[in-house]
Amino acid sequence: METVVALHRNHFGEIISFVTSGGRVISYQKALAEATDGIIKGVQATEGFDGKLILSPEQELSFDHFPDLF
């Protein structure tokens, strides 16, 4: 099972994609789907304040500790 090891942010600081331990670069939406399906671990899909699903790390409060590869 793969884990998230890094991420990519746009110039607004928003996460746009993730890098997995298998070397894949996947979009935020694909990571959300894979987390929901149990394909990647270490992240979880939770409901945001607006009712939309968002990704959050399982062990940390934010993704700030992940390296930004862009």
C-alpha positions as CSV (number, residue, x, y, z in Angstrom):
1,M,0.0,0.0,0.0
2,E,1.3,3.4,-0.9
3,T,1.6,6.5,1.3
4,V,1.8,10.2,0.5
5,V,5.4,11.4,0.7
6,A,5.3,14.9,-0.8
7,L,2.9,17.3,-2.5
8,H,2.7,20.1,-5.1
9,R,1.2,23.5,-4.3
10,N,0.1,26.2,-6.8
11,H,1.2,29.8,-6.5
12,F,-1.7,30.4,-4.1
13,G,-0.4,27.7,-1.7
14,E,-3.2,25.3,-2.5
15,I,-2.4,21.6,-2.8
16,I,-2.9,20.5,-6.3
17,S,-1.3,17.1,-6.4
18,F,0.5,14.5,-4.3
19,V,3.5,12.3,-4.7
20,T,3.2,8.7,-3.5
21,S,5.8,6.3,-2.1
22,G,5.5,4.5,-5.4
23,G,6.6,7.5,-7.3
24,R,3.2,8.4,-8.7
25,V,2.1,12.0,-9.0
26,I,-1.7,12.1,-8.6
27,S,-4.1,14.9,-8.6
28,Y,-5.9,16.0,-5.4
29,Q,-9.1,14.5,-6.7
30,K,-7.4,11.2,-7.5
31,A,-5.8,11.1,-4.0
32,L,-9.2,11.8,-2.4
33,A,-10.7,8.9,-4.3
34,E,-7.8,6.6,-3.5
35,A,-7.9,7.5,0.2
36,T,-11.7,6.9,0.3
37,D,-11.1,3.5,-1.4
38,G,-8.2,2.5,0.9
39,I,-5.6,2.5,-1.9
40,I,-3.3,5.0,-0.2
41,K,-2.7,5.3,3.5
42,G,-1.7,8.0,5.8
43,V,-4.4,10.4,4.6
44,Q,-8.1,10.4,5.2
45,A,-11.1,11.9,3.5
46,T,-13.1,14.1,5.9
47,E,-16.0,16.5,5.4
48,G,-15.1,20.1,5.3
49,F,-17.2,23.0,6.7
50,D,-18.8,23.4,3.3
51,G,-19.9,19.8,3.1
52,K,-17.3,18.8,0.5
53,L,-14.8,16.0,1.1
54,I,-11.2,17.1,1.8
55,L,-8.0,15.3,2.5
56,S,-6.2,15.5,5.8
57,P,-3.2,13.6,7.1
58,E,-4.1,10.9,9.7
59,Q,-1.3,11.6,12.1
60,E,-0.8,15.4,11.7
61,L,-3.0,18.5,11.8
62,S,-1.9,19.7,8.4
63,F,0.2,18.8,5.4
64,D,2.8,21.5,6.3
65,H,5.3,18.9,7.3
66,F,5.3,17.3,3.8
67,P,8.0,18.5,1.4
68,D,6.7,20.7,-1.5
69,L,8.3,19.5,-4.7
70,F,7.6,22.5,-6.8
